[in-house]
Amino acid sequence: MKAGASQMSERESSGSLHIADLTVSYGPRRVVTAANLEVAPGSMTALIGPNGAGKSTLLRAALELIPRESGTVTVNGRPLGRMRKEVAYVPQRSEVDWNFPITVEQTAKLGTYPKPGLFAFPRATATATTVAALEQVDLLDLKDRPISQLSGGQQQRMFLARAIAQQARLFLLDEPFAGVDAASEKVIVAVLNQLKKAGAAILIVHHDLGTLTEYFDQVIVLNNSVRAVGAPQEVLESAALPRAYNLPAATDGRGGLA
């Protein structure tokens, strides 16, 4: 990773996320119930919970990718719909068609496209922005490689480069560390910390409870509804964590639950 490569730090942008009373149902099944959460500028928050708890659903509903039954989502105090260009989303790798004929550089450059009208990137600026983003995640040497030929860790770093190229204020990432190698995870964490220091608000769906205290400033426990919010160590020691994972009360939940 290239030191000082963060475009976000040059802009000193900041973002915030506020979700109020978000409820989502799939037919008769209520997946998320009256969820309330906040992610402050310059912080990184983990969204944890058992499989099927509604974590990915919450992200997708917040982004209006799926319908909400109720609730509001604001970014920097404005409705998300008016701030969409300031929000970057990194989906799970399983949601992507990796056989699509596109290169690493072309994918990362997609991040420059949400800047329309008078604020559109000139072609040269878009290219420079993309190159800097790929350099930041240590993928510039692979810029001409088809995405189908990337490893899992390289795929995640490429989508992070796309998010960086977007120059967003709020970053929503769905399991960015799933299936990545240790070297890629190290790069991703370092880049996210750069973005955080520059004022970005970052919300990550996460599964490894063992890295909560190392990576995150705040932890939100979700299982249909929000069960706990707090500093990582506080949440790890709370009775709400084993209850959310349907574990015996005597279990502290630190065993790397899925």
C-alpha positions in Angstrom: 0.0 0.0 0.0 1.4 3.4 -0.9 1.7 5.8 1.9 -0.2 9.1 1.6 -2.2 7.8 -1.3 -5.6 8.4 0.3 -7.7 10.7 -1.9 -10.1 11.0 1.0 -7.5 12.7 3.1 -7.0 15.3 0.5 -10.7 16.2 0.5 -11.0 16.0 4.3 -14.6 14.8 3.8 -16.8 13.6 6.6 -20.0 11.6 6.7 -22.6 10.3 9.2 -25.3 7.7 9.0 -28.6 7.7 11.0 -31.1 4.9 10.6 -34.4 5.3 12.5 -37.1 2.6 13.0 -36.1 0.6 9.9 -38.4 -2.4 9.4 -38.1 -4.8 6.5 -40.3 -7.8 5.7 -40.1 -10.6 3.1 -43.7 -11.5 2.6 -45.1 -12.5 6.0 -41.7 -12.8 7.5 -40.3 -9.7 9.3 -36.5 -9.8 8.9 -35.6 -6.4 10.5 -37.8 -4.8 13.2 -37.6 -1.1 14.2 -33.8 -0.9 13.9 -32.2 2.3 15.1 -28.5 2.9 14.7 -25.9 5.7 14.1 -22.4 5.7 12.6 -20.4 8.9 13.3 -17.9 10.6 11.1 -14.4 9.3 11.5 -15.5 6.0 13.0 -15.7 2.3 12.0 -18.6 0.2 13.2 -19.1 -3.5 13.0 -22.6 -4.9 12.4 -22.6 -8.4 13.9 -25.2 -11.1 14.5 -25.9 -14.8 13.7 -26.7 -16.0 10.2 -30.1 -14.9 9.1 -30.2 -12.0 11.6 -30.9 -9.4 8.9 -27.5 -7.7 8.6 -27.3 -7.7 4.8 -31.0 -6.9 4.6 -30.5 -3.9 6.8 -27.7 -2.6 4.5 -29.7 -3.2 1.3 -32.8 -1.6 2.7 -30.9 1.4 3.9 -29.6 1.9 0.4 -33.1 1.4 -1.1 -32.0 -1.7 -3.0 -34.9 -3.5 -1.5 -38.2 -2.0 -0.1 -38.5 -0.8 3.5 -41.7 -1.4 5.3 -41.0 1.7 7.4 -38.1 3.8 8.6 -35.9 6.7 7.6 -32.2 6.8 6.6 -30.2 10.1 6.6 -26.7 10.9 5.6 -25.2 14.0 7.1 -28.7 14.9 8.1 -30.2 14.7 4.7 -32.4 11.9 3.2 -30.2 9.2 1.6 -31.8 9.7 -1.7 -30.3 13.2 -1.9 -26.9 12.0 -0.8 -26.5 8.9 -2.9 -23.3 10.1 -4.6 -21.7 10.3 -1.1 -22.4 6.7 -0.3 -20.2 3.8 -1.4 -21.4 0.2 -1.2 -19.2 -2.9 -1.3 -21.5 -6.0 -1.7 -20.8 -9.5 -0.8 -18.7 -11.3 -3.5 -21.4 -13.8 -4.0 -23.6 -11.0 -5.5 -21.2 -10.3 -8.3 -21.0 -12.0 -11.8 -17.3 -12.7 -11.9 -17.5 -13.9 -15.5 -18.5 -10.5 -16.8 -15.9 -9.4 -19.3 -14.4 -6.4 -17.5 -10.9 -5.5 -16.2 -9.8 -4.4 -12.8 -9.2 -0.9 -13.9 -12.6 -0.7 -15.7 -14.4 -1.9 -12.6 -12.6 0.6 -10.3 -13.3 3.4 -12.7 -17.0 2.8 -12.3 -16.6 4.6 -9.0 -16.0 7.9 -10.8 -19.3 7.7 -12.8 -21.8 8.9 -10.1 -20.5 12.4 -10.5 -22.9 13.8 -13.1 -23.6 17.1 -14.7 -21.2 20.0 -14.1 -19.4 18.0 -11.5 -18.6 15.0 -13.8 -15.0 13.9 -13.8 -13.1 14.9 -16.9 -11.7 11.7 -18.6 -8.1 12.4 -17.5 -9.2 13.1 -13.9 -11.3 9.9 -13.8 -8.3 7.9 -15.0 -5.9 9.5 -12.5 -8.5 9.0 -9.7 -8.8 5.3 -10.6 -5.1 4.7 -10.8 -4.6 6.3 -7.4 -7.4 4.2 -5.9 -5.8 1.0 -7.3 -2.4 2.0 -6.1 -3.9 2.6 -2.6 -5.1 -1.1 -2.5 -2.0 -2.5 -4.1 -3.7 -3.6 -7.3 -2.2 -1.2 -9.9 0.0 -4.0 -11.3 -3.2 -6.0 -12.0 -5.2 -3.2 -13.6 -5.5 -5.0 -17.0 -6.4 -8.4 -15.5 -10.0 -9.7 -16.1 -11.9 -9.8 -12.8 -12.5 -13.5 -13.3 -8.8 -14.1 -12.7 -8.6 -12.4 -9.3 -8.3 -14.2 -6.0 -10.9 -13.6 -3.3 -8.8 -11.0 -1.5 -8.0 -9.2 -4.8 -11.7 -9.1 -5.6 -12.5 -7.4 -2.4 -9.6 -4.9 -2.8 -10.8 -4.1 -6.3 -14.3 -3.2 -5.0 -12.8 -1.1 -2.3 -10.8 0.7 -5.0 -14.1 1.4 -6.8 -15.5 2.8 -3.5 -12.4 5.0 -3.0 -12.6 6.3 -6.6 -16.2 7.4 -5.8 -14.8 9.8 -3.2 -17.7 9.0 -0.9 -18.3 10.1 2.7 -20.1 7.0 3.9 -18.9 3.4 3.2 -21.1 0.4 3.7 -19.3 -2.9 3.3 -21.0 -6.4 3.4 -18.5 -9.0 4.8 -15.4 -7.5 3.1 -13.1 -9.9 5.0 -15.0 -13.1 4.1 -12.7 -15.5 2.2 -9.8 -13.1 1.9 -6.1 -13.9 2.6 -4.3 -12.4 5.6 -2.3 -10.0 3.3 -5.4 -8.7 1.7 -7.2 -8.2 5.0 -4.2 -6.2 6.3 -4.4 -3.9 3.2 -8.2 -3.5 3.5 -8.0 -2.6 7.2 -5.2 -0.1 6.6 -7.1 1.6 3.8 -10.3 1.7 5.9 -8.3 3.3 8.7 -7.0 6.0 6.3 -10.6 6.7 5.2 -11.7 6.8 8.9 -9.0 9.3 9.8 -10.1 11.5 6.9 -13.6 11.7 8.4 -15.5 8.9 6.6 -18.3 6.9 8.4 -17.8 3.2 7.9 -20.3 0.4 8.6 -19.2 -3.2 8.1 -21.1 -6.4 8.3 -18.6 -8.6 10.2 -18.4 -12.1 11.6 -15.0 -12.5 13.3 -15.6 -11.5 16.9 -11.9 -12.0 17.6 -11.0 -8.8 15.7 -13.7 -6.5 17.0 -11.5 -4.8 19.6 -8.6 -4.4 17.1 -10.6 -3.1 14.1 -13.6 -1.2 15.3 -14.7 1.8 17.4 -18.3 0.6 17.8 -20.2 -2.7 17.6 -23.9 -3.1 16.8 -25.5 -6.5 17.6 -28.5 -7.3 15.3 -30.8 -10.3 15.5 -34.0 -9.1 13.8 -33.8 -6.0 16.1 -30.8 -4.1 17.5 -29.8 -6.0 20.7 -26.8 -4.0 21.8 -24.7 -1.0 20.8 -21.4 0.0 22.4 -17.6 -0.1 22.4 -16.2 -3.5 21.3 -15.1 -4.7 24.7 -18.3 -3.5 26.3 -20.4 -5.5 23.9 -18.2 -8.6 24.1 -18.7 -8.6 27.9 -22.4 -7.9 27.8 -25.2 -10.4 28.4 -26.9 -9.2 25.2 -24.3 -10.9 23.0 -24.9 -14.5 23.9 -28.7 -13.8 23.9 -28.5 -12.5 20.4 -26.6 -15.6 19.3 -29.0 -17.9 21.3 -26.2 -19.1 23.5 -26.4 -20.1 27.1 -26.2 -17.1 29.4 -22.8 -18.2 30.8 -21.2 -18.1 27.4 -19.4 -14.8 26.6 -19.6 -15.3 22.8 -15.9 -14.8 22.1 -15.4 -18.0 20.2 -15.5 -16.6 16.6 -19.1 -17.2 16.0 -20.5 -17.4 12.5 
